[in-house]
Every structure is written in C-alpha cells, then in structure tokens.
C-alpha cells in the first residue's frame, strides 16, 4: 500500500504557473505508475497527466498538452505536475494517484488503486 500527500496548490491569475508535488510513502514507489487527476465542481474526475514507473513515458489530456508537465523522482518518492499558462477552466481539486496500471491506462480512463487527499487550484481571470 502507498500513501500520497499533495502540496503546492493555491490561487493564481490566468497565465500564471504552479507546481504541484506529491510525496509517497513506502519503499515501492518506483513500482507504481502515477497520475494527476482533477475534479471541478459538477464534473467528473479526469486524468490530466500520467507517467510510467521509470518516468520514460508521459501521457497528457488534450486540454493540458503543451502547458502541463508531469515528472517523477523515484529517489525522493515524489511526482510533480508543472502547470504553465493556467486558465480559469483549470480550476479544480487536483489529486495524485498511484496504481498497478500503466500511465496509458489512466489517461484512457482507467482508475488507479490509491488516491491522495487533493489540493485546490484556483485560477482567476
């Protein structure tokens, strides 16, 4: 089992940037593909970025491609989401997730096994 704790959310103006971090417990972090999901009010939770166990492969939703970058540091048990050129429609609670599926599985709608508690990102216009 793995426990996930997100940080780095906040309020930012449109066009600004934020970096989210997710620290994982346990010694098996590198055995999990990781994903960042978000859920806006009244909408379903969606995967916006995912990364393979080694970090060699990354996957993005069309809505964030070219603006968001997912990365991981297996030595630090941490996954990151760098968000640039933020838009008001990026406002949501962002969740870190882990599981035995692949990054491609998550970005295609598959569900991970473990979730963090979420961090709020608000983009003002």
C-alpha positions in Angstrom: 0.0 0.0 0.0 1.1 3.6 -0.6 0.0 6.8 1.0 0.1 10.0 -1.1 0.2 13.6 0.1 -0.2 16.5 -2.3 1.1 20.1 -1.9 1.6 23.2 -4.0 -2.0 24.2 -4.8 -3.3 27.8 -4.4 -4.7 30.8 -6.1 -3.1 32.1 -9.3 -4.0 34.6 -12.0 -4.7 33.4 -15.5 -1.4 32.9 -17.4 0.4 32.1 -14.3 2.2 28.9 -13.2 2.1 26.4 -10.3 4.0 23.3 -9.4 2.2 20.5 -7.5 4.1 17.9 -5.6 3.0 14.5 -4.4 5.1 12.7 -1.8 4.6 9.0 -1.5 5.3 6.7 1.5 6.7 3.3 1.3 9.6 1.7 -0.5 7.7 0.6 -3.6 7.1 4.0 -5.2 9.0 3.0 -8.4 6.7 0.0 -8.9 3.7 2.3 -9.5 2.6 4.3 -12.5 1.5 7.7 -11.3 -1.2 10.1 -12.4 -2.6 13.5 -11.7 -6.3 13.8 -11.8 -8.6 16.8 -11.3 -12.2 17.3 -10.5 -14.1 20.6 -11.0 -17.5 21.3 -9.3 -20.2 19.4 -11.1 -17.8 17.5 -13.3 -16.4 14.0 -13.2 -12.8 13.4 -12.1 -10.5 13.2 -15.1 -6.8 12.3 -15.6 -4.8 15.2 -16.9 -1.3 13.6 -16.8 0.3 10.3 -16.1 3.8 8.8 -16.1 5.3 5.4 -16.3 7.1 3.6 -13.5 10.5 4.7 -14.8 9.4 8.1 -15.9 10.4 7.4 -19.5 6.8 7.7 -20.8 4.3 10.5 -20.1 0.7 11.0 -21.2 -1.5 14.1 -21.2 -5.1 15.0 -21.8 -5.6 17.2 -24.8 -6.8 20.0 -22.7 -3.4 20.4 -21.0 -1.0 19.2 -23.6 1.8 21.7 -24.1 1.0 23.5 -20.8 1.4 20.8 -18.1 4.5 18.6 -17.5 4.5 15.6 -15.3 7.7 14.2 -13.8 8.9 12.0 -11.0 11.9 11.5 -8.9 12.0 7.8 -7.7 14.9 8.6 -5.3 12.7 11.1 -3.5 9.4 9.1 -3.8 7.8 12.2 -5.4 5.8 13.0 -8.5 5.4 16.6 -9.8 3.0 18.5 -12.0 4.3 21.7 -13.5 1.4 23.8 -14.8 2.0 26.8 -17.0 -0.3 29.2 -18.9 -3.0 28.4 -16.5 -6.6 29.1 -17.5 -9.7 29.6 -15.4 -11.0 26.3 -16.7 -8.1 24.6 -14.9 -9.7 25.4 -11.6 -10.3 22.2 -9.7 -9.2 19.9 -6.9 -6.1 18.1 -8.1 -5.4 14.6 -6.9 -2.3 12.5 -7.1 -2.9 8.8 -7.7 -0.9 5.6 -8.0 -1.6 2.0 -9.0 -0.6 -1.1 -10.8 -2.0 0.0 -14.1 0.0 1.9 -16.7 0.1 5.6 -17.4 -1.6 5.0 -20.7 -4.3 3.1 -18.8 -5.0 6.1 -16.5 -5.1 8.7 -19.3 -7.5 6.4 -21.2 -10.0 6.4 -18.3 -8.7 3.6 -16.1 -8.9 4.0 -12.3 -5.8 3.9 -10.0 -5.6 2.0 -6.8 -4.6 4.8 -4.4 -5.5 8.5 -4.1 -4.2 11.5 -2.2 -6.4 13.8 -0.4 -6.4 16.5 -3.1 -5.2 20.1 -3.3 -7.2 23.0 -4.6 -6.0 25.0 -7.6 -8.0 28.2 -8.4 -7.2 30.3 -11.5 -8.7 33.8 -11.5 -9.5 35.6 -14.7 
